Amino acid sequence: MTRIIAGSAGGRRLRTPPGDRTRPTSDRVREALFSALESELDTLVGARLVDVYAGSGAVGLEACSRGADHVTFIERAAAASGLIRTNARELGFTSVTVVAAAAGTAASRPPGSGAHDVAFLDPPYSTDPKEPSGVLTLMATHGWLAPGAVIVVERARRSGEWRWPAGFVPLRSKRYGDTVLWYGRFVWPPALT
């Protein structure tokens, strides 16, 4: 069972897609993620977040509960996109946008909701690491990310070292069992060497 951890909807349950096609970020990892984000940004109140490969939408909905001004969800699976909309409606979150498209397709167009202060990417662990790296580059070039945006990529430990594309600088990484969160910052345009 997946729940909102804290904020205005703390303790409320989320509907999740049946089966094992989505892998909601665990409560433990979400708590650590939001603790780190709140430390980095001082607060999530008023922030704009994009949840890429959103799955159940647990991360973006948690951001809404903690005061984010707007959350954009990118999820290609129709069933999961529908559940994100349902969860947001049931929790009373109205400042959300759900983009039902593949991450690369969505990122190759300008966002309708403006630039984001935080981007969270949680691709399926079997995804080629080049794909989310390419998505970040597309997001950078199409106005999805505000200058200095904090980027978090969730990967399996067995996936090896995460490589940031040009325009992003690493901040740190933290391991939780088989999960690793890689934190970085958007510094577009990339420095010339």
Salt bridges, closest charged atoms under 4 A:
ASP27 OD1 - ARG30 NH2 2.38
GLU31 OE1 - ARG66 NH2 3.31
GLU38 OE2 - ARG66 NH1 3.56
GLU40 OE1 - ARG172 NH1 3.47
GLU40 OE2 - ARG185 NH2 2.52
GLU62 OE1 - ARG30 NH1 3.06
GLU62 OE2 - ARG66 NE 2.80
ASP69 OD2 - ARG48 NH1 3.87
GLU90 OE2 - ARG15 NH2 2.82
ASP122 OD1 - ARG23 NH2 2.85
GLU154 OE2 - ARG23 NH1 3.06
ASP178 OD2 - ARG158 NH1 2.82
